[in-house]
Amino acid sequence: MNIWLSYHWHALALAFKRLALIPFSTLLTLGVIGIAFSLPAGIYVFLENVETLSGQFSSGPQLSLFLKLNATQSEVGKTESFLKENPHVASFRFIPKASALEQFKESPGLAGVMDGLEGNPLPDAFVVTAKDVSTETLKTLSRALSELRQVEHVQLDSAWTQRLDALLKLGRLAAWMLSVLLSLLVIAVVFNTIRLQILTMRDEIEVAKLIGATNGFICRPFLYFGTIQGLVGGIVAWLIISLGIHLTDEPVKHLMQLYETDFRLYHLSMGDSLIMFLFSAGLGWLGAWLSVVSHLLKIEPR
Amino acid sequence: MISFSEVSKRYPNGFEALRNVSFTVETGEMALIHGHSGAGKTTLLRLIAAIERSTTGSVIVNGQDVGRLNDAAVPFLRRNFGLVFQDQKLLFDRSVFENVLLPLQISGFESKAAVRRVRAALDKVGLLDKEKARPITLSGGEQQRLCIARAIVSRPSILIADEPTSNLDMEYAKDIMAIFKSFHQVGVTVLISTHDVELLGGTPQRILTLSHGELTG
């Protein structure tokens, strides 16, 4: 166990030493890896924020059901019974025409509009929440409600959230595709960095093999080197995203206040951050391993 | 013990470096391998260290058939040897101390014990006061002594030196030979190749003479 630890400690120390020996190249590589990771991770954060924001404006798959102006109390009761029995309805809320008028009058800038009208021009209404967001369910429910004699109009309130949802799905797909492409880029960057190191250290590798170094002993510092590069690249990406959030948080907060919404930008959660660090470190290790397998193991003492 | 049994080595270009070479060097023995340039001395030593594999015949080192070892076992075989090279193969971007430390790092030595061993090895070859120096600042003789310190630091049972004195003047060469003799006196098996007949004078050790790949004496 002690020997195993000493091998790893030696390899880790050697990897840090090699990174420090080429500071400019190291910074450049870490910058490239950091930017490469920050693009898909940044898009992911953006999409998460948009989704959270859309959730604040919509409380789910809802329909507004407006009854005819002359609908009687008994017709309101029938509608209520219909909604209670419909399997697609999760919940509903009745808004009597009198309450609707009161709410309307309380709306800033609209109070005076009603003063010139005689009576209440607003109908009784129901706000209906469907059991799921699928387009099919919402259409079926909308059709069933429209067929009721006392119903004047059915409005699908969540149509825009469905469109947004579709856009978010598309955005996530784009983020995934970008992640795959940029992951390949990171692997290529680490692969090439290690390849150059192996070429410049050929003599040292030969000497080490001559005096009894195993392939594991020689490979280990390179694998640590690649892993550290990947991990630090991931941390750089996290910092880039943090900076972006820090710079845009106040303007976004101000904008949201104009819409009377309390919204703060979401950062990567602890879990998401850890996954990103592990993923970036893993890619660094993979790039190093590929380079080691294709170059280092072929070097034999001359 | 090192044993060669009808060993031949033919390179891919057709050159036959060794032809039916057979000999045995017992544990604790010191043997000089003498021969002209191109006689096959280096090939013989490279076969022992598994840097090359024989075309025919068998090379047995400490009971292991070197030719039949798999690649993973070769590093562990090499840890039995202290290797001194004609071109030293020092790491010029590392200090004298770090060069000697390398075999102990490879063997996974605990650091305090390793430091003690490195200093003892440097003391043995007279380079203790230069442990922080870079090899490039050392003279040819000092570089060769550094190479010996690296070879002996892990206290190998077999010391193999390929033309260790070829680039040195006679005075330095005798110093180096004296160091090898001192290891032989404490029971280390020593195998040295040389083409320098003057170094053989007055040595009571066994001499193996190679000529055009054949053992002639």
Interface residues (C-beta under 8 A of the other chain):
Chain A: N2 I3 W4 S6 Y7 H10 D203 E204 E206 V207 A208 K209 L210 I211 G212 A213 T214 N215 F217 P301
Chain B: A49 I51 A72 P75 F76 R78 R79 F81 L83 F85 K89 L90 L91 D93 L102 P103 Q105 I106 S107 G108 F109 E110 S111 R150
